[in-house]
Amino acid sequence: MKIKKNDLVKIIAGKDKGKTGKVIQVFPKHNKVVVESLNIRYRNIRPRRQNEKGQRLEYAAPLDSSNVMVLDSKTSKPTRIRYKKLESGEKVRISAKTGEVI
């Protein structure tokens, strides 16, 4: 998977289309990512004891990684990612638009 934790991404499909955020968590086995404060879901929790109130928890649900694109650090526009091996043997991610290392 080409998206990593702490990447800035733009959502290209779904209810939050067009919004940008930072990747908090990545699930490579399921091909999903969690983006900070986007794709918000609610979970209602019942009161466990008497005289206790129920709660409504808000959390960022995972998105499919095909619905997000990494933002280019130079132009701040969405870009595809390519890989390149440097002469030192290190494999780096490169922006397809500008050719800069991400």
SULWO-V563720 format. One record per residue. N is the residue number from 1. RES is the residue in one letter. PHI is phi as a letter, one per 20 degrees, with the letter a starting at -180 (999 if undefined). NEAR is the number of other ideal C-beta (glycine too) atoms within 12 Angstrom. Layout:
<<N:RES:PHI:NEAR> <N:RES:PHI:NEAR>>
This chain:
<<1:M:999:21> <2:K:e:27> <3:I:e:38> <4:K:d:22> <5:K:f:18> <6:N:m:18> <7:D:f:33> <8:L:e:28> <9:V:c:39> <10:K:d:29> <11:I:e:32> <12:I:d:24> <13:A:b:18> <14:G:o:20> <15:K:f:14> <16:D:d:24> <17:K:g:17> <18:G:n:17> <19:K:e:26> <20:T:d:25> <21:G:a:26> <22:K:d:25> <23:V:f:34> <24:I:e:26> <25:Q:b:24> <26:V:c:25> <27:F:d:19> <28:P:f:15> <29:K:f:9> <30:H:d:14> <31:N:l:17> <32:K:c:24> <33:V:c:36> <34:V:d:29> <35:V:d:39> <36:E:g:24> <37:S:l:19> <38:L:c:31> <39:N:l:31> <40:I:f:21> <41:R:c:18> <42:Y:c:14> <43:R:c:14> <44:N:e:12> <45:I:d:14> <46:R:f:12> <47:P:f:11> <48:R:e:10> <49:R:d:8> <50:Q:f:6> <51:N:m:7> <52:E:d:10> <53:K:e:12> <54:G:f:14> <55:Q:c:14> <56:R:c:13> <57:L:e:14> <58:E:d:15> <59:Y:b:20> <60:A:e:26> <61:A:e:24> <62:P:f:26> <63:L:d:37> <64:D:f:21> <65:S:f:30> <66:S:f:18> <67:N:e:26> <68:V:c:41> <69:M:c:33> <70:V:f:39> <71:L:e:31> <72:D:f:27> <73:S:f:20> <74:K:e:15> <75:T:d:16> <76:S:l:17> <77:K:d:19> <78:P:f:27> <79:T:b:30> <80:R:e:23> <81:I:d:31> <82:R:c:20> <83:Y:d:16> <84:K:b:19> <85:K:e:12> <86:L:e:12> <87:E:f:8> <88:S:f:8> <89:G:n:8> <90:E:e:11> <91:K:e:15> <92:V:c:20> <93:R:e:26> <94:I:c:24> <95:S:f:28> <96:A:f:21> <97:K:f:21> <98:T:d:20> <99:G:n:18> <100:E:e:20> <101:V:f:18> <102:I:e:30>>
